[in-house]
Amino acid sequence: MGFKSKFKTYFNLDDHVEEVERYVDEPEKEERAMPNRFQGSELKEKDAQSNIVSLKSVQQHAKMTLIEPRSYDESQDIADQLKNRKTVVINLQRMEHDQALRVVDFLSGTVYAIGGDIQKIGASIFICAPDNVEISGSISDIANQL
């Protein structure tokens, strides 16, 4: 037994070698057989593409949470909402000014860490959004315009 025979036997290449030899011995049949083989694979690709669903067509429900904290202790709950990729609108009007500043500072750091955005949308009202939500536009302060 030669080296090639042992190699073929060890790797079970006998079937593959026979197939290759058949195409080498009959080049005309190979040329005719190959387009049919590729046509079959093209049909399979078209069938597979018909099962593909565009991500734009999939509707995902985005949730927004409205929170009116009364103390700084509730800022951790707001940060947890942001980490869960929920948009949060915060009304700080019921808090003391010093605590409200601390909450805004804490949430600014949280929003920065998750790559989100925070914007003031009214007197002591802020919107915090995770990175999957884009905030565009601005709301002007009517009290300053009058």
Steps between C-alpha positions, in 0.01 A plus 500: 500500500640836398512821699212653302279197559566506875435874507170461310390214722593679822310818408214325315575684181415211270152634419627852444786381278263296284276805455796720403635237263159472335495874428861500381439206266181652356555877461199550272261352755657716771425819307141393451457384860640808671238752385224270626672469834533878532142558390385277781704693754365830365149373554586402854644849561183663367288282729722587795478871419121485500517395867712799600312771690624857500580640843315818408175307460527348848321725746660535836309665778696772669400583855517837667480544874380815672654553845448773758759432771466653843850425624850425372459135601270440201774589249626139509156381378519748213849376407370140501227600253765651273716188522194301387495720187187694593457872444428688821332838546582647841305776671716650775254772611415329830863476610716750678733685264822351646371144474369562148850611394649183649245284313579676171874454559454131581278440196739692274774257598271202447389622158860567400602148608232333286557733204157660526374855508349735759315821420303758692149523358340734752536666835656223713393235246763285326492217250764228517532257213722195446717458191221337295282814522592823324374831637476773239371854512467728797227657707546868569421645841179703454545683831823659372338609172210689662 
